[in-house]
Amino acid sequence: MPEPIQNQGHTKKKRVAVVGATGIAGQQFLVALQNHPWFEITVLSASSRSAGKSYEEALRSSNGQVHWWQYEPIPPAFKNMLVQNSETLDLSQIDIVFTAIDTDAAKHLEPIYAAQKPVISTASAFRMEADVPLLMPGVNSNHAALIKTQQKNRTWKGFIVPIPNCTTYGLAATLAPLHQAFGVKSVLMTSMQATSGAGRNGGVLALDVIDNLVPYIPKEEEKVEKETLKILGILKNDAIADAVIGVSCTCTRVPVTDGHTETVFVGTHKPITVEQALTAFREYQSDCAGLPSAPKNFFQIHDDPFRPQPRTDRDSDGGMTTHIGRVRLEKVLGGIKYVLLSHNTKAGAAKGAIFVAEYLVSKGIIKD
């Protein structure tokens, strides 16, 4: 196993801002960052509607309801913190910016922040830009070298690194060891996605999803197909060459609160057996051991054919492990097939973004 990564002697916590702090994704950052050993939230920001209010008051509607949507209570340290305006954010006392905003806002705000500071984003706005790495520590960590090219191209002191779509996360993670060992040539995937992945938007209201399955998630399939090829691509000559893999997806919404389940059918260039696939998963070497958010087990393999299941398995290893079960031969494509489960609001969202920041700090890319 690789040697555990240490905080390189850093004793002072890095000061971080959470932009979009009042939204669901922003709230996830607050939960994940409370008591973090390396990072400390010093700034919360949101739109002008919330600016100037305490965080708890910014969450409160006119009828008195506090729109806090996490299972955990609001961390006490943030309740009375004043919310700043994202448009006029003072970056002088901030080391890292985490953004939890929609695509249009990200297109506008993230370059402003990145001109000065590192920006780790949950938005899709810059994922497919040629000089922007779509980083997954333990999968394509070497793509972080593209950050220097981005800074040079855009004359930024900082940079933008987005995390993948939450549905892409589990798929790309599980394909990585197979592609490395056997060469992946084709992938068919159907997702059964948790309602939390849609925030509180239409299509997941009780009357829409209970006793039902929603067979379409706008733009989701295209995102997963494109992002997977970029993540598994090769970095050379200051650019990422997409992996040459045929990827086709169908993405659906099911009445599950958290945890995306996916059925995956993989065709490989080299012959593969079930035992060889299991060995590839079990022996896969991640380079992120020792990071505070790193899972103890990058993959958890299940022998029980009734696992993984979202309610039973999603929270293991702090929601950061990717579960794999029902590994079988795939006779039509010539390869293997399996079921995966990953936590969409932890590994696929705020906690995954924090994991990226930890990796960049450990490698000295985010400096003191």
C-alpha positions in Angstrom: 0.0 0.0 0.0 1.2 3.6 -0.6 2.6 5.5 2.4 -0.1 7.6 4.1 -0.1 11.2 3.1 0.6 13.7 5.8 -0.3 17.4 6.1 3.4 18.2 5.2 4.0 19.8 8.5 1.1 22.3 8.2 -0.2 23.2 11.7 -2.3 26.2 10.8 -5.6 25.4 9.3 -6.4 26.8 5.9 -9.1 29.4 5.8 -12.0 28.5 3.5 -15.0 30.2 2.1 -18.2 28.3 1.2 -20.0 30.1 -1.6 -23.7 29.2 -2.0 -23.7 28.3 1.7 -27.5 28.5 2.2 -28.3 25.9 -0.5 -28.4 22.2 -0.1 -24.9 21.6 -1.5 -23.6 24.5 0.6 -25.1 23.0 3.7 -23.3 19.7 3.0 -20.0 21.6 3.1 -20.8 23.0 6.5 -21.5 19.5 7.9 -18.4 18.0 6.3 -16.1 20.8 7.3 -17.0 21.2 11.0 -14.0 20.1 13.0 -12.0 19.3 9.9 -8.3 18.9 10.9 -6.9 20.9 7.9 -9.6 23.4 7.0 -11.6 26.0 8.8 -14.6 27.9 7.4 -14.1 31.6 7.9 -16.5 33.0 5.3 -20.0 32.0 4.3 -21.5 33.7 1.3 -24.7 33.6 -0.7 -26.8 35.9 -2.9 -27.7 39.4 -2.0 -31.0 38.2 -0.5 -29.0 36.5 2.3 -26.1 38.9 2.6 -25.8 40.8 5.9 -27.9 38.2 7.8 -26.8 35.6 10.3 -26.5 32.2 8.7 -29.5 30.9 10.6 -31.6 33.9 9.7 -30.6 33.6 6.1 -32.1 30.1 6.1 -35.4 31.3 7.7 -38.4 31.9 5.5 -41.1 34.5 6.2 -43.3 31.9 8.0 -40.4 31.1 10.4 -39.3 27.8 8.9 -35.6 27.2 8.9 -34.7 25.7 5.5 -31.9 23.4 6.7 -32.2 20.1 4.9 -29.4 18.0 6.4 -29.9 15.1 8.8 -27.3 16.7 11.1 -28.2 19.9 13.0 -26.7 23.2 11.9 -23.2 23.3 13.3 -23.3 25.8 16.2 -20.2 27.6 15.0 -22.0 28.8 11.9 -25.4 29.8 13.2 -24.5 33.4 14.0 -21.8 33.9 11.3 -22.7 36.8 9.0 -23.4 35.8 5.4 -21.4 37.8 2.8 -22.5 38.7 -0.7 -20.9 36.3 -3.2 -20.6 39.2 -5.8 -18.4 41.3 -3.5 -16.5 38.6 -1.6 -13.3 39.8 0.0 -10.7 37.1 -0.8 -7.8 38.6 1.0 -8.2 36.5 4.1 -9.2 33.3 2.3 -7.0 30.4 1.2 -9.5 28.1 -0.6 -12.9 28.8 -2.1 -15.5 26.0 -2.2 -18.4 26.8 -4.5 -21.8 25.2 -4.3 -23.7 27.2 -6.8 -25.6 26.6 -10.0 -24.0 26.6 -13.5 -24.9 30.1 -14.5 -23.6 31.6 -11.3 -20.5 29.5 -11.5 -19.6 30.7 -15.0 -19.7 34.3 -13.7 -18.2 34.0 -10.2 -15.7 31.2 -10.3 -13.3 33.0 -12.7 -13.4 36.1 -10.5 -12.3 34.0 -7.5 -9.8 31.9 -9.5 -7.9 34.9 -10.6 -6.7 35.1 -7.0 -7.4 31.8 -5.2 -7.9 28.0 -5.6 -11.6 27.2 -6.4 -12.9 23.7 -5.8 -16.3 23.5 -7.5 -19.4 21.2 -7.4 -20.8 23.0 -10.5 -20.6 21.7 -14.1 -19.7 25.1 -15.6 -16.0 24.4 -16.3 -15.8 20.5 -16.2 -15.3 20.1 -19.9 -12.9 23.0 -20.5 -9.7 21.8 -22.1 -7.3 23.2 -19.4 -9.5 22.2 -16.4 -8.8 18.8 -14.8 -11.9 16.9 -13.7 -10.1 15.5 -10.7 -10.8 12.3 -8.7 -8.0 11.5 -6.2 -7.1 7.9 -6.5 -8.4 7.6 -10.1 -6.8 10.4 -12.2 -4.6 12.2 -9.6 -1.9 12.9 -12.3 -4.4 15.2 -14.1 -3.7 17.8 -11.4 -0.6 18.7 -13.4 -3.0 20.5 -15.8 -3.5 23.2 -13.2 -0.3 24.9 -14.2 -1.4 25.0 -17.8 -4.7 26.5 -16.7 -3.0 29.2 -14.7 -0.7 30.1 -17.6 -3.5 30.2 -20.1 -5.7 32.4 -18.0 -3.1 34.4 -16.1 -4.6 33.3 -12.8 -2.9 33.1 -9.5 -5.5 30.5 -8.5 -7.4 27.9 -10.5 -10.7 26.1 -10.9 -10.9 22.3 -10.2 -14.5 20.9 -10.4 -15.5 17.6 -9.2 -17.5 15.2 -11.4 -21.2 14.8 -11.6 -22.4 12.6 -8.7 -23.5 9.9 -11.0 -20.2 9.9 -12.9 -18.2 9.4 -9.6 -19.1 5.7 -9.0 -18.9 4.8 -12.6 -15.5 6.3 -13.3 -14.1 5.0 -10.0 -15.0 1.4 -10.8 -14.0 1.5 -14.4 -10.5 2.8 -13.5 -9.0 -0.6 -12.4 -10.7 -2.4 -15.2 -9.4 0.0 -17.8 -5.9 -0.1 -16.3 -5.7 -3.9 -16.3 -7.8 -5.0 -19.3 -8.7 -2.0 -21.4 -12.3 -1.0 -21.4 -13.8 -0.7 -24.9 -17.6 -0.3 -24.2 -19.9 0.5 -21.2 -23.6 0.4 -20.8 -24.9 1.8 -17.6 -28.4 2.4 -16.1 -28.6 4.5 -12.9 -31.2 4.4 -10.2 -30.6 7.8 -8.6 -31.5 9.1 -5.2 -34.0 12.0 -4.9 -31.4 14.1 -3.0 -29.4 14.4 -6.2 -32.2 16.7 -7.5 -32.1 19.1 -4.6 -35.7 20.2 -4.0 -36.7 20.6 -7.6 -39.7 19.3 -9.5 -39.6 15.6 -10.4 -38.8 14.4 -6.9 -41.9 15.7 -5.1 -43.7 13.1 -3.1 -46.5 12.6 -5.6 -44.0 12.3 -8.5 -41.7 9.7 -7.0 -43.4 7.6 -4.4 -44.7 4.4 -5.9 -43.0 5.5 -9.1 -39.8 5.7 -11.1 -38.9 8.8 -13.1 -37.2 7.6 -16.3 -35.5 10.8 -17.4 -33.1 13.3 -15.7 -32.4 16.2 -18.0 -28.8 16.5 -19.3 -27.6 13.8 -16.9 -26.8 11.1 -19.4 -24.7 13.4 -21.6 -22.7 14.6 -18.6 -21.9 11.1 -17.4 -20.9 9.9 -20.9 -18.6 12.9 -21.5 -17.1 13.2 -18.0 -16.2 9.5 -17.8 -14.1 9.7 -21.0 -12.2 12.8 -19.7 -11.6 11.3 -16.2 -10.2 8.1 -17.7 -8.2 10.0 -20.4 -4.5 10.4 -20.7 -2.7 13.7 -19.8 0.1 14.5 -22.3 1.5 17.7 -23.9 -0.6 19.8 -21.5 -3.9 18.4 -22.6 -6.1 15.5 -21.8 -6.8 13.0 -24.6 -10.2 11.4 -23.8 -10.3 7.6 -23.3 -11.4 5.8 -26.4 -14.4 4.0 -24.9 -18.0 3.7 -26.0 -20.2 4.8 -23.1 -24.0 4.8 -23.2 -26.2 5.6 -20.2 -29.8 5.7 -19.0 -30.3 7.7 -15.9 -33.5 7.4 -13.8 -34.8 8.7 -10.4 -36.1 6.3 -7.8 -37.7 6.8 -4.3 -34.4 6.5 -2.3 -33.2 9.4 -0.2 -29.4 9.1 -0.6 -27.1 6.8 -2.6 -26.9 6.3 -6.4 -27.1 2.7 -7.6 -25.9 1.8 -11.1 -25.9 -1.4 -13.1 -22.8 -1.5 -15.3 -22.1 -3.7 -18.3 -18.4 -3.6 -19.5 -16.8 -4.9 -22.6 -13.0 -5.3 -22.4 -10.2 -5.5 -24.9 -8.4 -8.3 -23.0 -10.2 -11.4 -21.9 -11.4 -11.2 -18.3 -12.8 -13.5 -15.7 -14.9 -12.8 -12.6 -11.9 -13.6 -10.4 -9.6 -11.4 -12.4 -12.1 -8.5 -12.1 -12.4 -9.0 -8.4 -8.7 -9.1 -8.0 -8.4 -5.8 -10.0 -10.8 -4.1 -7.7 -9.3 -5.5 -4.5 -5.7 -4.8 -5.4 -6.3 -1.3 -6.9 -3.8 1.1 -5.4 -5.1 4.5 -4.5 -2.6 7.3 -3.9 -4.7 9.1 -1.3 -4.3 7.1 1.9 -4.0 9.3 4.9 -6.1 12.2 3.7 -8.7 13.1 6.3 -11.6 12.3 3.9 -10.1 9.3 2.2 -12.1 6.0 2.7 -10.4 3.2 4.5 -11.4 1.0 1.6 -11.5 2.7 -1.8 -13.8 -0.2 -2.9 -15.9 -2.4 -0.8 -16.7 -5.7 -2.6 -19.8 -7.6 -1.6 -20.2 -11.4 -1.9 -23.8 -11.3 -0.9 -25.9 -11.1 -4.2 -28.4 -8.9 -2.4 -25.8 -6.1 -1.8 -25.0 -3.3 -2.1 -28.2 -1.6 -1.0 -28.4 2.2 -0.4 -30.0 2.1 3.1 -27.6 -0.5 4.3 -24.3 0.5 2.7 -24.2 4.2 1.7 -22.8 5.6 4.9 -19.9 3.2 5.4 -16.4 4.8 5.5 -18.2 8.2 5.9 -20.0 7.8 2.6 -16.7 7.9 0.7 -16.2 4.3 -0.4 -17.6 2.9 -3.6 -19.5 -0.4 -3.3 -19.4 -3.2 -5.9 -21.5 -6.3 -6.0 -22.9 -9.0 -8.2 -19.8 -9.2 -10.4 -20.6 -11.6 -13.3 -19.5 -12.4 -16.8 -21.0 -10.1 -19.5 -21.4 -12.4 -22.5 -22.9 -9.9 -25.0 -20.2 -7.2 -24.7 -17.4 -9.6 -23.8 -16.4 -8.6 -20.3 -18.1 -8.3 -16.9 -21.1 -6.7 -15.3 -21.8 -5.5 -11.8 -23.8 -3.3 -9.5 -22.3 -0.3 -7.8 -23.4 2.1 -5.1 -21.9 5.5 -4.3 -23.1 8.2 -1.9 -24.2 11.1 -4.1 -24.3 13.8 -1.4 -21.0 12.8 0.2 -18.4 11.3 -2.2 -20.3 12.8 -5.1 -20.7 16.3 -3.7 -19.3 18.4 -0.8 -17.2 15.7 0.8 -15.7 14.7 -2.5 -14.8 18.4 -3.2 -13.1 18.6 0.2 -11.2 15.3 -0.6 -9.9 17.0 -3.8 -8.7 20.0 -1.8 -7.0 17.8 0.7 -5.1 16.0 -2.1 -4.0 19.3 -3.7 -2.8 20.5 -0.3 -0.9 17.3 0.3 0.9 17.7 -3.0 1.8 21.3 -2.4 -0.4 22.6 -5.2 -2.4 24.5 -2.7 0.3 26.3 -0.8 0.5 28.2 2.5 
